[in-house]
């Protein structure tokens, strides 16, 4: 039976959070190695679409790669690499820009929101913010990817990759596998502890509502104990009416493998729920932080993993990208 090819990436635009871990990294480490051939990538080129500090991008790229390994990804069974180390991403991106339309790019929600925000301030956005969905499509299509595990906010980008693959195949001959977005079976959606209507995002560096993977245990406890709850009485699981309590119950359930509704009946007070949630988060992060410290003490090992991963990724991507160059009409080198 042919293996399913899975591709996913993490953008080094901020420190990775508890939401990244429970919603993605932990799940990636658990992907059945007998069922899936999986590639996991630090998509550093995507971090250049906004104003950035070069040294910070390098530092966060390395930290993200180290945390992927610390989260349990086995480089002997998984391909772990950095996007900019594999030229095929950029090579294919331009071809896909030649297949995409201006209208498609301008309809992308993230572009519309960020462009509107900047224009409202009298500024403008980089051209790469408009075109980067073509690069994201190239990330996926270069590897004959079958499945892309993503959250709801990224499904539009996978749909674009599908559309571009179908259009390219129709115009120039069958070249790309048409991928599909897959949602996790149990979606661990972690919300901001100070604003439970917003996702706990790594690009939002505003602190108290975000638990970072490398936060010290005392910092984790303080953030969870100060989490916003709700004005109602009793611990009830109701995401619509009681989002603060629901978020704590979902985090506790994700850490311990339970059911948030069932857990709600075990608590008489918010304080007890917060205390147990804080300890559960500290415990779930402990092995990741310990492994991260070990890996930081051996930078040569991480460098070797990324070198080997890029080499393997290059070998996988090059035939597909070369085929795309030939199909679209470029003279072979």
N, C-alpha and C positions, 0 to 999 in steps of 0.2 A: 504494500500500500504506500502511495506517495505521501511524503510528509507535507503538512501545511507550512508555508513560509509566513512568518510573522515579523513585522517591523514596527518599532516604536522609538520615539526619541524624547529627550528632555532638553529644554532650552536653558542655557546658563545665564539667565537674566536676574537671578536672585538666589538666596540661600534656599535649599530644598526644605520642604515643610512636612509636618505630620500628614497633611492632606496628600502630598505627593507620594508618601510612603504607603499609607493605607489604601489610597485610590489607585496606585499604579506600581511603584517599585516592588512592593511585597508580592503583588500578583504576578509580575514579570518573572520573579525568581521561582514562582510555583508553576509556571507554564510547563506542561508535561513534555519533558525532553524527548520522549518516544513518539509524541504526536506532532511536535512542532520543531521546525528549524527556525530559530529566532535570532534576530539582530536587534541590538539596542545601541542607540547612538546619542552622543552629546551633540546637539545640532547648533554648534557655535556660530555658523554663518547667520542664523536667524537672529542672533543677538545684536547684529550690526544694523538692523532696520531702524533703530532709534538711537538717540544720542547716548554714547557710552564711553566708559573709561577703558582703554585697551588693556591695562594691567589687571583691572577687575574682571574683565571677560576671561582673560587667561586663567586667573585664580579660580573663578567660579567654574570654569570648564573642567579644570583638574579636580576640583572638589566634587563636582557632579559625577565625574567618571569614577572617583574613589568611592563615593557613596553608592553608586550602582553595584560595585563589587562588594561593598560592605553589607548591602541589603540581601546578598545571597546569590547574585548572578555568578555562575560558574563559567569562567572564560574557556574552560575545556569543552563545555557543552553549548556555550552561547558565544555569539560574535559581539564583542563590546569594543566600540571605537569612537573616534571623534570625526564628525562630518567633514571638516576642512582638510583632513588627512587623506581623503579619497576624492580625487579630482572629478570623478564621474558625476558627482552631484551637480557641480557647476556646469559641466559640459552638457548634461541633459537638460538642465534648467532653461538654458537659452532656447533649445529646440522646442520645449513646451511653451515658452513665451510666444514662439512663432505659430503655435497652434491655438493658444488661448485668445480670447477677445478682451478688448478694453472693458466692455460692459460687464463681463464675468468677474473681472478683477474688482471693479468698483462696487459690485454687489456684495462683496465679502464683508460680513458684519464687523469684524475687528478693524478693517480699514475704514469703514464708514464711521465707526465710533471714534477712533483715534484722530482721523482727519477732521471730523467735525469739532472735536475738542480743541485741536491745535488752531484751526481756523477761527474758532471763537475767541482765542487769545491773540489773534492777529498774526499767528505763525503759519508754518507750512510743514509738511511731513516729507520724509525721504522717498524718492521714487521706489526704493527697495521695499518699502512698506506696502506699496500697491502690488508689486510683482512677486513678493516672496511666496504666495501660494503656488506659483509655478515651481519654485525651488522645493517646496514641501511635496508637491506632486512628484518631482524628480527623485526626492529621497525615497519615496515609496516605490515608484515604477522601475527604478534602476535595478531592483532586486527581485523582480518577478513575484512581488509580495501578494499573498492571498488575503491576509487579514491584518488590519490595523486596529489594535485596541485603543480606543479613544473615549474621552468624556464627551458629553453633549455639545460642549462649546467648540469641539474640533470636527464634528461630523460634516460640516459644510465643506471643510478643506478636503476630506476624503471623497466627498461627492464630486468635487472639482477634479480630483485625480482620476476618478472613474470616467468622468465626461471626457477628459483630455485623452485618456487611454483609448476609449472607444472611437473618438474622432480621428486620432492618429492612425489607429488600425484600419479604419474605414478609408481614409485618404491615401495611405502609403503602404498598406499591407500589414498583415498581422505581426505585431512586434511586442506588444505589452500584455501581460496578464492584467485583467481588470480586477482591482482589489475590492474588498468590502470592509466597512467599518464594523467592529464588534464591540459591544458593551460588556463589561464584566458581569458574570452571573449574579454576584452580590455587589452592588455598587456602593462602595464606601465613600459617601459624599461628605467631606468634612468642611464645616462652615467656620467662618471667623468667630472666635470666642467673644469678641466685643460687638460683632454685628452678624448675628446668625442668619441673616438673609443674604449675606455675601459669602462667596467661596473663600476658603483659606488659601490665598494665592501667594506665590513666591515673589511676584513682581511688586507686591504691595509691602514695602519694608516698614510699615508703621507699627510694628512691634507687639503691643500687649495682647492682641487677639490672635496672634500667629505663633504656633509652636514650631520651632525649627528643629530639624533632625539632630543638630549638634548642640541644642540648648542643654545646659547643665540640669540635673534632676531638680534642684531647688528652684530654678527659673521655670521649669515646666510646672511644678506644683503651684507656684505663685500665679502663673497665667491661668491655669485651670480653676483655681480657687476664686479668682476674680472674674470668672466668666459671667456674662450677662445671663440672667435667668428670666423669669416672666412674673407678671403681677399676680397670676392665679395661685391658688393654694394646691398643695399636693403635687406629687411627681407623676405626671401624666404624659404619655407619649402621643403628641399631636403636633405634627410638623407645621400645620397651617396656623393654629391658634397659639401654640406654645413652642416656637422655634428654638429658643435658647435651651430649654430642657431637652427637647428632641435631639438637638445637636450633641449634648453631653451623653445622652443614652446611646446615640448612634456611634459615637467615638468609643464608648465603653464596650458596646457590642462588637465593634470591629476589632478591638484589641483582644477581647476574650473569646470571640467566636460565638457570641450569644445572639439573642433576638431582642431588639430595643423595647418592643412592647412588653415582652415577658419580663425583662429586667425592671421596668418601671414599677411593677408591683412589689419589688423588694425594698423600696425606699420610702421612708416616711418624711424625709427632709431633703432640701436641696444640698445642704452641707454634707450629708453622708454620701450623696450621689457624686458631688464634686470631689470629695476625698478619694473615693474608690476609682473614679475616672482618672484623677491625677496619678495615682499609683499604677494603674493599668498602662497609662501612656509611658511613664518612667520605665516600666518593665519591658514594654514592647520595643522601646528605643535602646535599652541597655546593650543588647548584643550588637546592634548596628554601630553604636558609638565605640564599643570595644574593638570591633573589627576595623573601624575607620582609623582608630589610633594605631593599630598594628600596621595597616597599609601605609599610613603617613610616615611611619618609621622606616619604611622600605620603598622609597620612591622609585628605585630601579625596577622593582617588580611591576608597579603600575605602568611605568613607561613601556616595559616589555609587553604587557598585556595589550596596551593601546597600539603598539607597533604591529604586533601579530594580528590584532583585530582588523586594523586598517588594511593589512596585506590580504587577509582573507576576504574582506569586504570588496576590495578592488578586484580580486579575481572573480568574484560573483557578479559584480556590476558591469565590468568591462564588456563582456560579450553582448549584453543587452543594449548598452549605450552605443557600442560600435554598430550594431544592427540598425539602431534608430538613425545614426548618421548616414548609413548607406541608404536606408529606406526613404529618407527625406530628400535625398539628391546630392549629398556631399561626396566629393571625390575621395576615395580611400587614400590614406597616407602611405 
